[in-house]
Amino acid sequence: MERKAAAMQHTAPGTGPQHAPADEPPAARPAPGGPAGGYPAPRPLRLRPPAHRVDPRAVAWWTWQAVLLVLGVLACVAGLLAWLWRELPLPVSAGTAALTVLLCAAYVVIAPRRRYRVHRWETTDEAVYTASGWLWQTYRIAPMSRIQTVDTARGPLQQLFGLATVVVTTASAAGPVRMHGLGHERAKEVADHLAATTQATQAADGDAT
């Protein structure tokens, strides 16, 4: 009887509980918190007007840039009229000169102030936002994960007015993102913040992968 009971305890092949072989790894379990390894999905970035205006000294900087440009234009027009003064009637020459002066004066007065109203910038932990232009306006956004280098640039006029430009190089075919007309100290703070945030973001992305 003991032999018979022992025989009844054996399970027929394929009918009892199956055990995985010892060398087979257990099935992978999803990490808690979501299907993507537990990391929350990044928020979508939307193009929007930036929050901060540029430094008010940028108006003087853009005005002097416009003055230098206008002087070059006036010199070219004056030289052309002097070369053609025998062939052009006096009213045509005088009208051309007056119209050129009027347009140049309007450009010097209007363009710098319009730029100041349009140009804006903003940096967050996710992206850099910029707006630029005056007649044609450009809005750009650069995610932190795509930033490659951050630099500051100062031309002679910018140094004169204590200004600087923050240049953010990305992988975009549109070229670098520029924040014009920032105070020199503010530009340094922005560049340092972007460098630190970019390193932290790219390190986190590397850990996530």
HUURKA-V81424 format. One record per helix or strand of 3 or more residues. SS is the DSSP state (H for helix, E for strand). FROM is the first residue (numbers start at 1). TO is the last residue. Records with the same first field share a line. If there is no record, write none. Layout:
SS = FROM-TO, FROM-TO
This chain:
H = 2-8, 58-83, 90-118, 144-146, 156-161, 184-208
E = 120-123, 127-133, 137-143, 147-153, 163-170, 177-183
